[in-house]
């Protein structure tokens, strides 16, 4: 499901216009981003927890030339699924 499909679903389920639904969806994801930036984590019951992790600087290799390169330290977002989401996904048939 992509952003447009989420907006369509919210609009249909809540009897809203697409413009109203888009504003709600963007606001919710804005809250997630703001909380990750401020607190370093965001938890949503029955879905899971997003956390900011730091990745140390390291040495790598350019796959095209084989030349050694330095990779800068960075921050990433990790997601840990809630047990209820894991149980739901366990019932899904993989194509």
Secondary structure, 3 states (H helix, E strand, C coil): CCHHHHHHHHHHHHCCCHHHHHHHHHHHHHHHHHHHHHHCEEEECCCEEEEEEEECCEEEECCCCCCEEEECCEEEEEEEECHHHHHHHHCCCCC
